[in-house]
Amino acid sequence: MRNILKGYLRLARPANLPTAAADILAGVAIAGALSHDFIDFDAKTKTMLLVFASVFLYAGGVVLNDVFDLDLDKVERPERPIPSGLIPLKSAAVYGTFLLILGILLAFFCGPFSGFISIVLAFFIVLYDSFSKKDGLLGPLNMGLCRGLNLILGMSILGGAAQWWYAAIPLVYIFAITLISRGEVHGNNKNHIIWAGVLYNLVILAVIILIMSQTDNILQAVPFLALFAFLVLKPLVRAYHTNSPENIKKAVIAGVLSLIVLDASLAVGFSVWWYGLLLLLLLPLSIFLSKLFAVT
């Protein structure tokens, strides 16, 4: 029984879930909710609803990803819960679907607009899992779109998303990570790594320009962006010089977990320094969980 429960946990990628929560907290800051009586009970409740909605949507997505990847995982990752026989395929499909539905319901409790965004997000999650990930361009674009929609879900806390185009930042960033992951099994992806490096730097530049054009908080955002650049570029350079599956996987993991730092950079740019530090506390939690559960 203990192994089965752990198998269900492994399917949900616990180490990745804090990154979903970070998207929401960044979106809440961008929406300006911290200047709308954020300490109010209603605002706190809506924030928590959106955080859990996002976490369940993400978890459901990665579970269903393994459901659709069964045949491939039998060859490349036979140790995973479904191909190893620990979790039956049908049970995993029900589990993933339940998590998606739960995430949508929680979003609707926050408000109708949040519920609508969650439905759109769930659609693109399933689209990625079942179809688009097989395409070299459409897959990374779809994955990035899911992250962008997750940021918009956080912005929806006030019933709208006037800054929806900010979602282009996580879209481009996740596109870059997905490009890197193409070589995670077999290596030999130097071209993808070069493009990912270009996209990483464009993301950093975009965040700087966005914050400087909208707020006066660039100085308090700079340390967060510097940390972000260090965390993602160092393993990327190593993966380029030694283009092995092991180094590529480390670059992918660094990219996924560092999404928290990117979100913290955005959050502090549109709020206050302590809120960015609060969000940054999700990073050690995610790193700790990554020691216990697979990230990719």
C-alpha positions as CSV (number, residue, x, y, z in Angstrom):
1,M,0.0,0.0,0.0
2,R,2.8,2.4,0.9
3,N,4.5,1.8,-2.5
4,I,1.2,2.4,-4.3
5,L,0.6,5.7,-2.5
6,K,4.1,6.8,-3.3
7,G,3.4,5.8,-6.9
8,Y,0.5,8.1,-7.1
9,L,2.6,10.9,-5.6
10,R,5.4,10.3,-8.2
11,L,2.8,10.6,-11.0
12,A,1.9,14.1,-9.8
13,R,5.6,15.3,-9.8
14,P,5.5,17.0,-6.3
15,A,8.7,18.9,-6.9
16,N,7.1,20.8,-9.8
17,L,4.0,21.8,-8.0
18,P,5.5,24.8,-6.1
19,T,6.3,26.3,-9.5
20,A,2.6,26.2,-10.4
21,A,1.8,28.0,-7.1
22,A,4.6,30.6,-7.9
23,D,2.8,31.5,-11.2
24,I,-0.4,32.3,-9.3
25,L,1.4,34.4,-6.7
26,A,3.2,36.3,-9.4
27,G,-0.1,36.8,-11.3
28,V,-1.7,38.1,-8.1
29,A,1.0,40.7,-7.8
30,I,0.9,41.8,-11.4
31,A,-2.9,42.2,-11.2
32,G,-2.3,44.7,-8.4
33,A,-4.2,42.7,-5.8
34,L,-1.6,43.6,-3.1
35,S,-2.8,47.2,-3.3
36,H,-6.4,46.2,-3.0
37,D,-6.6,45.3,0.6
38,F,-4.6,42.1,0.1
39,I,-4.8,41.4,3.9
40,D,-8.5,41.2,3.5
41,F,-9.9,37.7,4.2
42,D,-11.6,37.5,0.9
43,A,-8.5,38.3,-1.0
44,K,-6.5,35.7,0.9
45,T,-9.2,33.1,0.3
46,K,-9.3,33.7,-3.4
47,T,-5.5,33.6,-3.6
48,M,-5.4,30.2,-1.9
49,L,-8.3,28.9,-4.1
50,L,-6.3,29.9,-7.2
51,V,-3.1,28.4,-5.8
52,F,-4.7,25.0,-5.2
53,A,-6.6,25.2,-8.5
54,S,-3.3,25.7,-10.3
55,V,-1.5,22.9,-8.3
56,F,-4.3,20.4,-9.1
57,L,-4.4,21.4,-12.8
58,Y,-0.7,21.0,-13.0
59,A,-0.7,17.6,-11.2
60,G,-3.6,16.4,-13.4
61,G,-1.7,17.4,-16.5
62,V,1.5,15.5,-15.6
63,V,-0.4,12.4,-14.6
64,L,-2.3,12.3,-17.9
65,N,1.0,13.0,-19.7
66,D,2.3,9.7,-18.3
67,V,-1.0,8.0,-19.3
68,F,-0.6,9.0,-22.9
69,D,3.2,8.2,-22.8
70,L,2.8,4.6,-21.7
71,D,4.2,3.0,-24.8
72,L,7.1,5.4,-25.0
73,D,7.9,5.0,-21.3
74,K,7.9,1.3,-21.6
75,V,11.1,1.8,-23.7
76,E,12.7,4.9,-22.3
77,R,11.4,5.1,-18.7
78,P,10.2,1.7,-17.6
79,E,10.7,2.6,-13.9
80,R,7.8,5.0,-13.9
81,P,4.7,4.0,-12.0
82,I,2.5,3.1,-15.0
83,P,4.9,1.1,-17.2
84,S,6.4,-0.7,-14.1
85,G,2.8,-2.0,-13.3
86,L,2.7,-0.2,-9.9
87,I,-0.3,2.0,-11.0
88,P,-2.9,0.6,-13.5
89,L,-3.3,2.7,-16.6
90,K,-7.1,3.1,-16.0
91,S,-6.6,4.2,-12.4
92,A,-4.0,6.7,-13.5
93,A,-6.4,8.1,-16.1
94,V,-9.2,8.5,-13.6
95,Y,-6.7,10.1,-11.1
96,G,-5.5,12.6,-13.6
97,T,-9.0,13.5,-14.8
98,F,-10.2,13.9,-11.2
99,L,-7.3,16.3,-10.4
100,L,-8.1,18.5,-13.5
101,I,-11.8,18.7,-12.6
102,L,-11.0,19.5,-9.0
103,G,-8.7,22.3,-10.2
104,I,-11.4,23.7,-12.4
105,L,-14.0,23.6,-9.6
106,L,-11.7,25.5,-7.2
107,A,-11.1,28.2,-9.8
108,F,-14.8,28.7,-10.2
109,F,-15.1,29.2,-6.5
110,C,-12.8,32.2,-7.0
111,G,-15.0,33.6,-9.7
112,P,-16.5,32.9,-13.1
113,F,-13.6,34.5,-15.1
114,S,-11.1,32.4,-13.1
115,G,-13.2,29.3,-13.9
116,F,-13.2,30.1,-17.6
117,I,-9.4,30.5,-17.6
118,S,-9.1,27.2,-15.8
119,I,-11.2,25.4,-18.5
120,V,-9.1,26.9,-21.3
121,L,-5.9,25.9,-19.4
122,A,-7.2,22.4,-18.9
123,F,-8.0,22.1,-22.6
124,F,-4.5,23.1,-23.6
125,I,-3.0,20.7,-21.0
126,V,-4.9,17.8,-22.4
127,L,-4.0,18.9,-26.0
128,Y,-0.3,18.9,-25.1
129,D,-0.5,15.5,-23.3
130,S,-2.4,13.8,-26.1
131,F,-1.2,15.4,-29.3
132,S,0.9,18.5,-29.6
133,K,4.0,17.3,-27.7
134,K,4.8,15.1,-30.6
135,D,5.5,18.1,-32.8
136,G,8.9,19.8,-32.5
137,L,7.4,23.4,-32.7
138,L,3.8,23.0,-31.6
139,G,4.8,21.0,-28.4
140,P,7.0,23.7,-26.8
141,L,4.6,26.4,-27.9
142,N,1.7,24.5,-26.3
143,M,3.6,23.9,-23.1
144,G,4.6,27.6,-22.9
145,L,1.0,28.6,-23.5
146,C,-0.1,26.5,-20.5
147,R,2.3,28.4,-18.3
148,G,1.2,31.7,-19.7
149,L,-2.4,30.8,-18.9
150,N,-1.4,29.7,-15.4
151,L,0.0,33.2,-14.9
152,I,-3.2,34.7,-16.2
153,L,-5.1,32.5,-13.8
154,G,-3.3,34.3,-11.0
155,M,-4.2,37.7,-12.6
156,S,-7.8,36.7,-12.6
157,I,-8.1,37.2,-8.9
158,L,-9.7,40.7,-9.4
159,G,-12.1,39.3,-12.1
160,G,-10.2,40.2,-15.2
161,A,-6.7,40.1,-16.8
162,A,-5.9,43.4,-18.4
163,Q,-2.2,42.5,-18.4
164,W,-2.8,39.2,-20.2
165,W,0.0,39.8,-22.6
166,Y,2.5,39.5,-19.8
167,A,1.9,35.8,-20.2
168,A,4.3,35.9,-23.2
169,I,7.2,35.8,-20.7
170,P,6.5,32.4,-19.2
171,L,5.5,31.2,-22.7
172,V,8.9,32.0,-24.2
173,Y,10.7,30.7,-21.1
174,I,8.9,27.3,-21.1
175,F,9.3,27.1,-24.8
176,A,13.1,27.3,-24.2
177,I,13.0,24.6,-21.5
178,T,11.0,22.3,-23.7
179,L,13.6,22.7,-26.5
180,I,16.4,21.7,-24.1
181,S,14.4,18.6,-22.9
182,R,14.4,17.2,-26.5
183,G,17.8,15.8,-25.8
184,E,17.2,14.5,-22.3
185,V,17.2,10.8,-23.3
186,H,19.7,10.7,-26.2
187,G,21.8,13.9,-25.8
188,N,23.2,15.7,-28.9
189,N,21.0,18.8,-28.8
190,K,23.6,21.7,-28.9
191,N,21.5,23.6,-31.4
192,H,18.5,23.5,-29.1
193,I,20.7,24.7,-26.2
194,I,22.0,27.7,-28.2
195,W,18.4,28.7,-29.0
196,A,17.4,28.2,-25.4
197,G,20.2,30.4,-24.2
198,V,19.1,33.2,-26.6
199,L,15.5,32.8,-25.3
200,Y,16.6,32.9,-21.7
201,N,18.4,36.2,-22.2
202,L,15.4,37.6,-24.1
203,V,13.2,36.7,-21.1
204,I,15.5,38.5,-18.7
205,L,15.6,41.5,-20.9
206,A,11.8,41.5,-21.3
207,V,11.3,41.4,-17.5
208,I,13.7,44.3,-17.0
209,I,11.9,46.4,-19.7
210,L,8.5,45.5,-18.4
211,I,9.2,46.4,-14.8
212,M,11.0,49.7,-15.8
213,S,8.1,50.7,-18.0
214,Q,5.4,50.0,-15.5
215,T,6.9,50.5,-12.0
216,D,9.8,52.1,-10.1
217,N,10.8,48.7,-8.6
218,I,13.6,47.7,-10.9
219,L,16.4,48.0,-8.2
220,Q,14.6,45.6,-5.9
221,A,14.0,43.2,-8.8
222,V,17.7,43.1,-10.0
223,P,18.9,40.7,-7.3
224,F,16.1,38.3,-8.1
225,L,16.9,38.5,-11.8
226,A,20.6,38.0,-11.1
227,L,19.9,34.9,-9.1
228,F,17.6,33.6,-11.9
229,A,20.3,34.2,-14.6
230,F,22.9,32.3,-12.5
231,L,20.6,29.3,-11.8
232,V,19.5,28.8,-15.4
233,L,22.6,29.8,-17.4
234,K,25.3,27.9,-15.5
235,P,23.8,24.4,-16.1
236,L,22.9,25.4,-19.6
237,V,26.6,26.2,-20.4
238,R,27.7,23.0,-18.8
239,A,25.2,21.0,-20.9
240,Y,26.5,22.7,-24.1
241,H,30.1,21.9,-23.4
242,T,29.4,18.3,-22.3
243,N,26.3,17.5,-24.3
244,S,25.3,14.3,-22.3
245,P,21.8,13.3,-21.3
246,E,22.8,13.7,-17.7
247,N,23.8,17.3,-18.1
248,I,20.9,18.1,-20.3
249,K,18.5,16.7,-17.7
250,K,20.2,18.9,-15.0
251,A,19.7,21.9,-17.2
252,V,16.0,21.0,-17.7
253,I,15.5,20.5,-13.9
254,A,17.3,23.9,-13.2
255,G,15.0,25.5,-15.7
256,V,11.8,24.1,-14.3
257,L,12.7,24.9,-10.6
258,S,14.0,28.3,-11.5
259,L,10.6,29.3,-12.8
260,I,10.0,30.1,-9.1
261,V,12.8,32.7,-9.2
262,L,11.4,34.2,-12.5
263,D,8.0,34.5,-10.9
264,A,9.6,36.1,-7.8
265,S,11.3,38.6,-10.1
266,L,8.0,39.5,-11.7
267,A,6.2,39.6,-8.3
268,V,8.7,41.9,-6.6
269,G,8.7,44.2,-9.7
270,F,4.9,44.7,-9.2
271,S,4.7,44.6,-5.4
272,V,7.1,44.8,-2.4
273,W,10.4,43.2,-1.7
274,W,9.1,41.0,1.1
275,Y,6.5,39.5,-1.1
276,G,9.2,38.4,-3.6
277,L,11.2,36.8,-0.7
278,L,8.0,35.0,0.4
279,L,7.5,33.6,-3.0
280,L,11.2,32.7,-3.2
281,L,10.8,30.4,-0.2
282,L,9.0,28.0,-2.6
283,L,12.4,27.3,-4.2
284,P,14.0,25.3,-1.3
285,L,10.7,23.4,-0.9
286,S,10.8,22.5,-4.6
287,I,14.6,21.5,-4.4
288,F,13.9,19.3,-1.4
289,L,11.0,17.5,-3.1
290,S,13.2,17.1,-6.2
291,K,15.5,14.9,-4.1
292,L,12.6,12.6,-3.3
293,F,10.7,12.7,-6.6
294,A,11.6,13.0,-10.3
295,V,11.1,16.5,-11.9
296,T,11.0,15.3,-15.5
